Structure formats: structure tokens, C-alpha cells
Amino acid sequence: MRISLLPLLVLALPLLEIAGFVVVGRQIGALATVGLVLASSIAGSLLLRHQGFGVMARVRAEMDAGRDPSSQLAHGAMIVLAAILLIIPGFITDILAI
């Protein structure tokens, strides 16, 4: 019987994020912790907005020039993933985004 690790990771991530909040909150204080979480979410939103539209424009330009846009699509997918990880509250997902 094969056991997939993905469901375990999905269940463990919120617990790890809460533990991260506690550790960081003890070191720098609750208000600074909330500020960091808000700042990373705002950074993720801005990244998604600015880079997302830029990637779409670069893909369109590559296609108009008759070139393969796959590298631009892959780059755009990585940017979107990083932005989503930054938007999700927590320090572990922020580290994964970087």
C-alpha cells in the first residue's frame, strides 16, 4: 500500500506555520509579527499584479515574433507560485517563496 506524503504535508503546514508565528512572535513581538505577515502579503499581491501582466505581455511578444514562449510561460508560472506563497500568511510559505 502506497502512502502519499502530500496529504500529510498539507495537514502539517498550518501547524508548522502556527509554530513559526509563536517562535517569531516571542523574538520580535506580536505587533511586529503581524506587520511582517501583512508586508509579505502586500508584497505578494504587488508581485502578482506587476509581474503577472508583464509576463503576459512578454509571452504575447514572443508569439508575435514567431518564437517559442515556453520559457516565458515557465518563468511566469514560477513568479505566480512565489506570489501565491507570499500571499499565504506564514513564515514557512514566505521562505518557500524566496
C-alpha positions as CSV (number, residue, x, y, z in Angstrom):
1,M,0.0,0.0,0.0
2,R,1.5,3.3,-1.1
3,I,1.1,6.3,1.2
4,S,1.3,9.7,-0.3
5,L,3.1,12.4,1.6
6,L,1.2,15.3,0.1
7,P,-1.9,15.0,2.4
8,L,0.4,14.8,5.4
9,L,2.3,17.9,4.3
10,V,-1.0,19.8,3.6
11,L,-2.1,18.9,7.1
12,A,1.2,19.7,8.8
13,L,1.8,23.1,7.1
14,P,-0.8,25.0,9.2
15,L,0.7,23.5,12.4
16,L,4.2,24.5,11.3
17,E,3.0,28.0,10.4
18,I,1.4,28.4,13.8
19,A,4.6,27.2,15.5
20,G,6.5,29.7,13.3
21,F,4.2,32.5,14.4
22,V,4.8,31.6,18.1
23,V,8.6,31.5,17.7
24,V,8.8,34.7,15.7
25,G,6.3,36.4,18.0
26,R,8.4,35.6,21.1
27,Q,11.5,37.0,19.4
28,I,10.2,40.3,17.9
29,G,6.8,40.8,19.5
30,A,3.2,40.3,18.3
31,L,2.8,43.6,16.6
32,A,6.0,43.2,14.5
33,T,5.0,39.7,13.6
34,V,1.6,40.8,12.3
35,G,3.4,43.6,10.4
36,L,5.7,41.2,8.7
37,V,2.8,38.9,7.7
38,L,0.9,41.9,6.3
39,A,4.0,43.2,4.5
40,S,4.7,39.8,2.9
41,S,1.1,39.5,1.8
42,I,1.2,43.0,0.2
43,A,4.5,42.2,-1.5
44,G,3.0,39.0,-2.9
45,S,-0.1,40.9,-4.2
46,L,2.1,43.5,-5.8
47,L,4.4,40.9,-7.3
48,L,1.4,39.0,-8.8
49,R,-0.1,42.2,-10.2
50,H,3.0,43.7,-11.8
51,Q,4.9,40.6,-12.9
52,G,1.7,38.8,-14.0
53,F,0.8,41.4,-16.5
54,G,4.4,41.7,-17.6
55,V,4.7,38.0,-18.2
56,M,1.5,38.0,-20.3
57,A,2.9,40.9,-22.4
58,R,6.3,39.1,-22.9
59,V,4.5,35.8,-23.9
60,R,2.4,37.8,-26.4
61,A,5.5,39.5,-27.8
62,E,7.3,36.1,-28.2
63,M,4.3,34.7,-30.0
64,D,4.0,37.7,-32.3
65,A,7.7,37.4,-33.1
66,G,7.2,33.7,-34.0
67,R,9.3,32.4,-31.2
68,D,8.5,29.7,-28.6
69,P,7.1,31.3,-25.5
70,S,7.6,28.3,-23.3
71,S,10.5,29.8,-21.3
72,Q,8.4,32.9,-20.6
73,L,5.5,30.7,-19.5
74,A,7.7,28.7,-17.2
75,H,9.1,31.9,-15.7
76,G,5.7,33.3,-15.3
77,A,4.4,30.2,-13.6
78,M,7.3,30.4,-11.1
79,I,6.5,34.0,-10.4
80,V,2.8,33.3,-9.8
81,L,3.7,30.4,-7.4
82,A,6.1,32.6,-5.5
83,A,3.5,35.4,-5.3
84,I,0.8,33.0,-4.0
85,L,3.2,31.6,-1.4
86,L,3.9,35.2,-0.2
87,I,0.2,36.0,0.0
88,I,-0.5,32.9,2.2
89,P,0.1,34.0,5.8
90,G,3.1,32.4,7.4
91,F,6.8,32.5,7.5
92,I,7.4,29.0,6.1
93,T,5.5,29.7,3.0
94,D,7.4,33.0,2.7
95,I,10.7,31.1,2.9
96,L,9.5,28.7,0.2
97,A,8.5,31.6,-2.0
98,I,12.0,33.0,-1.9
